[in-house]
Amino acid sequence: MLKDRNETSHVYNEDTARRLYDSIPANYPEIRRTYEGIRDRAAKLSGKA
């Protein structure tokens, strides 16, 4: 997932862009876990947990 993310910063090739786009569903579970972890930590730090 991180490799794909880093590659998106400099994609000028349609085939590469399509491959990265197609990889989103496979990466989604990790993206969701990362989001939830950040959300939960922010809530704890702000006293809203």
PyMOL Python script that loads the backbone (N, CA, C, O; Angstrom):
from pymol import cmd

cmd.read_pdbstr("""\
ATOM      1  N   MET A   1       0.818  -1.182   0.000  1.00  0.00           N
ATOM      2  CA  MET A   1       0.000   0.000   0.000  1.00  0.00           C
ATOM      3  C   MET A   1       0.872   1.259   0.000  1.00  0.00           C
ATOM      4  O   MET A   1       0.599   2.197  -0.749  1.00  0.00           O
ATOM      5  N   LEU A   2       1.903   1.285   0.822  1.00  0.00           N
ATOM      6  CA  LEU A   2       2.761   2.471   0.866  1.00  0.00           C
ATOM      7  C   LEU A   2       3.486   2.690  -0.459  1.00  0.00           C
ATOM      8  O   LEU A   2       3.659   3.824  -0.904  1.00  0.00           O
ATOM      9  N   LYS A   3       3.904   1.596  -1.080  1.00  0.00           N
ATOM     10  CA  LYS A   3       4.557   1.711  -2.390  1.00  0.00           C
ATOM     11  C   LYS A   3       3.591   2.344  -3.389  1.00  0.00           C
ATOM     12  O   LYS A   3       3.974   3.236  -4.146  1.00  0.00           O
ATOM     13  N   ASP A   4       2.343   1.885  -3.392  1.00  0.00           N
ATOM     14  CA  ASP A   4       1.339   2.452  -4.294  1.00  0.00           C
ATOM     15  C   ASP A   4       1.112   3.924  -3.985  1.00  0.00           C
ATOM     16  O   ASP A   4       1.026   4.744  -4.899  1.00  0.00           O
ATOM     17  N   ARG A   5       1.016   4.263  -2.707  1.00  0.00           N
ATOM     18  CA  ARG A   5       0.795   5.658  -2.321  1.00  0.00           C
ATOM     19  C   ARG A   5       1.936   6.546  -2.792  1.00  0.00           C
ATOM     20  O   ARG A   5       1.705   7.623  -3.342  1.00  0.00           O
ATOM     21  N   ASN A   6       3.154   6.099  -2.579  1.00  0.00           N
ATOM     22  CA  ASN A   6       4.310   6.896  -2.991  1.00  0.00           C
ATOM     23  C   ASN A   6       4.374   7.041  -4.509  1.00  0.00           C
ATOM     24  O   ASN A   6       4.789   8.078  -5.027  1.00  0.00           O
ATOM     25  N   GLU A   7       3.967   6.013  -5.199  1.00  0.00           N
ATOM     26  CA  GLU A   7       4.007   6.048  -6.656  1.00  0.00           C
ATOM     27  C   GLU A   7       2.966   7.017  -7.226  1.00  0.00           C
ATOM     28  O   GLU A   7       3.169   7.566  -8.308  1.00  0.00           O
ATOM     29  N   THR A   8       1.871   7.230  -6.523  1.00  0.00           N
ATOM     30  CA  THR A   8       0.820   8.113  -7.043  1.00  0.00           C
ATOM     31  C   THR A   8       1.264   9.566  -7.129  1.00  0.00           C
ATOM     32  O   THR A   8       0.669  10.349  -7.870  1.00  0.00           O
ATOM     33  N   SER A   9       2.281   9.930  -6.395  1.00  0.00           N
ATOM     34  CA  SER A   9       2.741  11.320  -6.414  1.00  0.00           C
ATOM     35  C   SER A   9       3.355  11.723  -7.739  1.00  0.00           C
ATOM     36  O   SER A   9       3.417  12.909  -8.062  1.00  0.00           O
ATOM     37  N   HIS A  10       3.806  10.749  -8.505  1.00  0.00           N
ATOM     38  CA  HIS A  10       4.526  11.057  -9.742  1.00  0.00           C
ATOM     39  C   HIS A  10       4.078  10.171 -10.890  1.00  0.00           C
ATOM     40  O   HIS A  10       4.913   9.668 -11.642  1.00  0.00           O
ATOM     41  N   VAL A  11       2.779   9.971 -11.040  1.00  0.00           N
ATOM     42  CA  VAL A  11       2.276   9.099 -12.095  1.00  0.00           C
ATOM     43  C   VAL A  11       1.892   9.941 -13.308  1.00  0.00           C
ATOM     44  O   VAL A  11       1.037  10.824 -13.235  1.00  0.00           O
ATOM     45  N   TYR A  12       2.543   9.642 -14.410  1.00  0.00           N
ATOM     46  CA  TYR A  12       2.233  10.328 -15.663  1.00  0.00           C
ATOM     47  C   TYR A  12       1.924   9.309 -16.756  1.00  0.00           C
ATOM     48  O   TYR A  12       1.770   9.666 -17.924  1.00  0.00           O
ATOM     49  N   ASN A  13       1.837   8.049 -16.369  1.00  0.00           N
ATOM     50  CA  ASN A  13       1.616   6.965 -17.314  1.00  0.00           C
ATOM     51  C   ASN A  13       0.243   6.359 -17.032  1.00  0.00           C
ATOM     52  O   ASN A  13      -0.046   5.976 -15.898  1.00  0.00           O
ATOM     53  N   GLU A  14      -0.601   6.270 -18.055  1.00  0.00           N
ATOM     54  CA  GLU A  14      -1.966   5.791 -17.845  1.00  0.00           C
ATOM     55  C   GLU A  14      -2.014   4.349 -17.357  1.00  0.00           C
ATOM     56  O   GLU A  14      -2.841   4.022 -16.505  1.00  0.00           O
ATOM     57  N   ASP A  15      -1.153   3.482 -17.872  1.00  0.00           N
ATOM     58  CA  ASP A  15      -1.148   2.088 -17.423  1.00  0.00           C
ATOM     59  C   ASP A  15      -0.807   1.982 -15.937  1.00  0.00           C
ATOM     60  O   ASP A  15      -1.417   1.202 -15.207  1.00  0.00           O
ATOM     61  N   THR A  16       0.164   2.767 -15.501  1.00  0.00           N
ATOM     62  CA  THR A  16       0.532   2.771 -14.081  1.00  0.00           C
ATOM     63  C   THR A  16      -0.610   3.323 -13.235  1.00  0.00           C
ATOM     64  O   THR A  16      -0.928   2.775 -12.180  1.00  0.00           O
ATOM     65  N   ALA A  17      -1.218   4.397 -13.696  1.00  0.00           N
ATOM     66  CA  ALA A  17      -2.339   4.982 -12.965  1.00  0.00           C
ATOM     67  C   ALA A  17      -3.492   3.989 -12.843  1.00  0.00           C
ATOM     68  O   ALA A  17      -4.118   3.890 -11.788  1.00  0.00           O
ATOM     69  N   ARG A  18      -3.770   3.262 -13.909  1.00  0.00           N
ATOM     70  CA  ARG A  18      -4.849   2.268 -13.880  1.00  0.00           C
ATOM     71  C   ARG A  18      -4.521   1.141 -12.904  1.00  0.00           C
ATOM     72  O   ARG A  18      -5.394   0.688 -12.164  1.00  0.00           O
ATOM     73  N   ARG A  19      -3.256   0.683 -12.900  1.00  0.00           N
ATOM     74  CA  ARG A  19      -2.848  -0.370 -11.973  1.00  0.00           C
ATOM     75  C   ARG A  19      -3.021   0.094 -10.536  1.00  0.00           C
ATOM     76  O   ARG A  19      -3.513  -0.659  -9.695  1.00  0.00           O
ATOM     77  N   LEU A  20      -2.625   1.315 -10.251  1.00  0.00           N
ATOM     78  CA  LEU A  20      -2.777   1.858  -8.899  1.00  0.00           C
ATOM     79  C   LEU A  20      -4.252   1.996  -8.534  1.00  0.00           C
ATOM     80  O   LEU A  20      -4.653   1.676  -7.415  1.00  0.00           O
ATOM     81  N   TYR A  21      -5.045   2.468  -9.468  1.00  0.00           N
ATOM     82  CA  TYR A  21      -6.486   2.587  -9.232  1.00  0.00           C
ATOM     83  C   TYR A  21      -7.099   1.221  -8.935  1.00  0.00           C
ATOM     84  O   TYR A  21      -7.919   1.085  -8.026  1.00  0.00           O
ATOM     85  N   ASP A  22      -6.699   0.219  -9.702  1.00  0.00           N
ATOM     86  CA  ASP A  22      -7.231  -1.134  -9.512  1.00  0.00           C
ATOM     87  C   ASP A  22      -6.799  -1.762  -8.191  1.00  0.00           C
ATOM     88  O   ASP A  22      -7.445  -2.696  -7.716  1.00  0.00           O
ATOM     89  N   SER A  23      -5.718  -1.265  -7.589  1.00  0.00           N
ATOM     90  CA  SER A  23      -5.228  -1.834  -6.332  1.00  0.00           C
ATOM     91  C   SER A  23      -5.967  -1.284  -5.110  1.00  0.00           C
ATOM     92  O   SER A  23      -5.786  -1.795  -4.005  1.00  0.00           O
ATOM     93  N   ILE A  24      -6.789  -0.261  -5.287  1.00  0.00           N
ATOM     94  CA  ILE A  24      -7.485   0.358  -4.150  1.00  0.00           C
ATOM     95  C   ILE A  24      -8.314  -0.648  -3.357  1.00  0.00           C
ATOM     96  O   ILE A  24      -8.204  -0.671  -2.131  1.00  0.00           O
ATOM     97  N   PRO A  25      -9.136  -1.479  -3.991  1.00  0.00           N
ATOM     98  CA  PRO A  25      -9.922  -2.438  -3.187  1.00  0.00           C
ATOM     99  C   PRO A  25      -9.053  -3.360  -2.328  1.00  0.00           C
ATOM    100  O   PRO A  25      -9.430  -3.680  -1.201  1.00  0.00           O
ATOM    101  N   ALA A  26      -7.924  -3.779  -2.831  1.00  0.00           N
ATOM    102  CA  ALA A  26      -7.032  -4.649  -2.053  1.00  0.00           C
ATOM    103  C   ALA A  26      -6.416  -3.897  -0.883  1.00  0.00           C
ATOM    104  O   ALA A  26      -6.161  -4.484   0.168  1.00  0.00           O
ATOM    105  N   ASN A  27      -6.176  -2.606  -1.058  1.00  0.00           N
ATOM    106  CA  ASN A  27      -5.559  -1.796  -0.011  1.00  0.00           C
ATOM    107  C   ASN A  27      -6.570  -1.237   0.983  1.00  0.00           C
ATOM    108  O   ASN A  27      -6.182  -0.768   2.053  1.00  0.00           O
ATOM    109  N   TYR A  28      -7.843  -1.277   0.653  1.00  0.00           N
ATOM    110  CA  TYR A  28      -8.862  -0.640   1.478  1.00  0.00           C
ATOM    111  C   TYR A  28      -8.857  -1.095   2.939  1.00  0.00           C
ATOM    112  O   TYR A  28      -8.941  -0.242   3.823  1.00  0.00           O
ATOM    113  N   PRO A  29      -8.761  -2.398   3.241  1.00  0.00           N
ATOM    114  CA  PRO A  29      -8.777  -2.786   4.664  1.00  0.00           C
ATOM    115  C   PRO A  29      -7.670  -2.102   5.476  1.00  0.00           C
ATOM    116  O   PRO A  29      -7.906  -1.677   6.607  1.00  0.00           O
ATOM    117  N   GLU A  30      -6.494  -1.996   4.918  1.00  0.00           N
ATOM    118  CA  GLU A  30      -5.396  -1.341   5.635  1.00  0.00           C
ATOM    119  C   GLU A  30      -5.635   0.163   5.745  1.00  0.00           C
ATOM    120  O   GLU A  30      -5.340   0.772   6.774  1.00  0.00           O
ATOM    121  N   ILE A  31      -6.167   0.752   4.686  1.00  0.00           N
ATOM    122  CA  ILE A  31      -6.495   2.178   4.726  1.00  0.00           C
ATOM    123  C   ILE A  31      -7.518   2.439   5.821  1.00  0.00           C
ATOM    124  O   ILE A  31      -7.390   3.406   6.573  1.00  0.00           O
ATOM    125  N   ARG A  32      -8.527   1.592   5.917  1.00  0.00           N
ATOM    126  CA  ARG A  32      -9.582   1.744   6.924  1.00  0.00           C
ATOM    127  C   ARG A  32      -9.013   1.602   8.337  1.00  0.00           C
ATOM    128  O   ARG A  32      -9.348   2.393   9.219  1.00  0.00           O
ATOM    129  N   ARG A  33      -8.147   0.589   8.561  1.00  0.00           N
ATOM    130  CA  ARG A  33      -7.536   0.401   9.884  1.00  0.00           C
ATOM    131  C   ARG A  33      -6.686   1.607  10.265  1.00  0.00           C
ATOM    132  O   ARG A  33      -6.700   2.044  11.416  1.00  0.00           O
ATOM    133  N   THR A  34      -5.957   2.136   9.309  1.00  0.00           N
ATOM    134  CA  THR A  34      -5.120   3.305   9.575  1.00  0.00           C
ATOM    135  C   THR A  34      -5.986   4.502   9.958  1.00  0.00           C
ATOM    136  O   THR A  34      -5.702   5.193  10.936  1.00  0.00           O
ATOM    137  N   TYR A  35      -7.029   4.740   9.191  1.00  0.00           N
ATOM    138  CA  TYR A  35      -7.954   5.834   9.490  1.00  0.00           C
ATOM    139  C   TYR A  35      -8.554   5.678  10.886  1.00  0.00           C
ATOM    140  O   TYR A  35      -8.570   6.631  11.665  1.00  0.00           O
ATOM    141  N   GLU A  36      -9.043   4.491  11.201  1.00  0.00           N
ATOM    142  CA  GLU A  36      -9.675   4.264  12.504  1.00  0.00           C
ATOM    143  C   GLU A  36      -8.681   4.448  13.652  1.00  0.00           C
ATOM    144  O   GLU A  36      -9.034   4.980  14.705  1.00  0.00           O
ATOM    145  N   GLY A  37      -7.449   4.010  13.446  1.00  0.00           N
ATOM    146  CA  GLY A  37      -6.430   4.194  14.476  1.00  0.00           C
ATOM    147  C   GLY A  37      -6.139   5.659  14.730  1.00  0.00           C
ATOM    148  O   GLY A  37      -6.037   6.088  15.879  1.00  0.00           O
ATOM    149  N   ILE A  38      -6.006   6.425  13.659  1.00  0.00           N
ATOM    150  CA  ILE A  38      -5.753   7.861  13.802  1.00  0.00           C
ATOM    151  C   ILE A  38      -6.952   8.543  14.454  1.00  0.00           C
ATOM    152  O   ILE A  38      -6.783   9.380  15.340  1.00  0.00           O
ATOM    153  N   ARG A  39      -8.144   8.194  14.026  1.00  0.00           N
ATOM    154  CA  ARG A  39      -9.363   8.772  14.594  1.00  0.00           C
ATOM    155  C   ARG A  39      -9.457   8.492  16.090  1.00  0.00           C
ATOM    156  O   ARG A  39      -9.758   9.386  16.880  1.00  0.00           O
ATOM    157  N   ASP A  40      -9.196   7.237  16.472  1.00  0.00           N
ATOM    158  CA  ASP A  40      -9.293   6.857  17.878  1.00  0.00           C
ATOM    159  C   ASP A  40      -8.237   7.554  18.728  1.00  0.00           C
ATOM    160  O   ASP A  40      -8.525   7.989  19.843  1.00  0.00           O
ATOM    161  N   ARG A  41      -7.014   7.661  18.209  1.00  0.00           N
ATOM    162  CA  ARG A  41      -5.957   8.349  18.955  1.00  0.00           C
ATOM    163  C   ARG A  41      -6.278   9.825  19.115  1.00  0.00           C
ATOM    164  O   ARG A  41      -6.042  10.398  20.178  1.00  0.00           O
ATOM    165  N   ALA A  42      -6.816  10.450  18.064  1.00  0.00           N
ATOM    166  CA  ALA A  42      -7.176  11.869  18.142  1.00  0.00           C
ATOM    167  C   ALA A  42      -8.289  12.071  19.179  1.00  0.00           C
ATOM    168  O   ALA A  42      -8.269  13.038  19.940  1.00  0.00           O
ATOM    169  N   ALA A  43      -9.247  11.159  19.199  1.00  0.00           N
ATOM    170  CA  ALA A  43     -10.336  11.270  20.171  1.00  0.00           C
ATOM    171  C   ALA A  43      -9.792  11.141  21.594  1.00  0.00           C
ATOM    172  O   ALA A  43     -10.212  11.876  22.488  1.00  0.00           O
ATOM    173  N   LYS A  44      -8.871  10.220  21.805  1.00  0.00           N
ATOM    174  CA  LYS A  44      -8.273  10.064  23.130  1.00  0.00           C
ATOM    175  C   LYS A  44      -7.539  11.326  23.557  1.00  0.00           C
ATOM    176  O   LYS A  44      -7.680  11.791  24.689  1.00  0.00           O
ATOM    177  N   LEU A  45      -6.756  11.872  22.637  1.00  0.00           N
ATOM    178  CA  LEU A  45      -5.975  13.061  22.961  1.00  0.00           C
ATOM    179  C   LEU A  45      -6.858  14.273  23.236  1.00  0.00           C
ATOM    180  O   LEU A  45      -6.499  15.144  24.030  1.00  0.00           O
ATOM    181  N   SER A  46      -7.984  14.324  22.593  1.00  0.00           N
ATOM    182  CA  SER A  46      -8.881  15.463  22.790  1.00  0.00           C
ATOM    183  C   SER A  46      -9.871  15.251  23.923  1.00  0.00           C
ATOM    184  O   SER A  46     -10.680  16.128  24.223  1.00  0.00           O
ATOM    185  N   GLY A  47      -9.800  14.067  24.560  1.00  0.00           N
ATOM    186  CA  GLY A  47     -10.679  13.764  25.665  1.00  0.00           C
ATOM    187  C   GLY A  47     -12.078  13.368  25.265  1.00  0.00           C
ATOM    188  O   GLY A  47     -12.989  13.393  26.092  1.00  0.00           O
ATOM    189  N   LYS A  48     -12.268  13.000  24.005  1.00  0.00           N
ATOM    190  CA  LYS A  48     -13.585  12.612  23.518  1.00  0.00           C
ATOM    191  C   LYS A  48     -13.761  11.115  23.417  1.00  0.00           C
ATOM    192  O   LYS A  48     -14.756  10.643  22.867  1.00  0.00           O
ATOM    193  N   ALA A  49     -12.816  10.367  23.935  1.00  0.00           N
ATOM    194  CA  ALA A  49     -12.919   8.911  23.841  1.00  0.00           C
ATOM    195  C   ALA A  49     -13.616   8.324  25.040  1.00  0.00           C
ATOM    196  O   ALA A  49     -13.786   7.107  25.121  1.00  0.00           O
TER     197      ALA A  49
END
""", "prot")
cmd.dss("prot")
cmd.show_as("cartoon", "prot")
cmd.util.cbc("prot")
cmd.orient("prot")
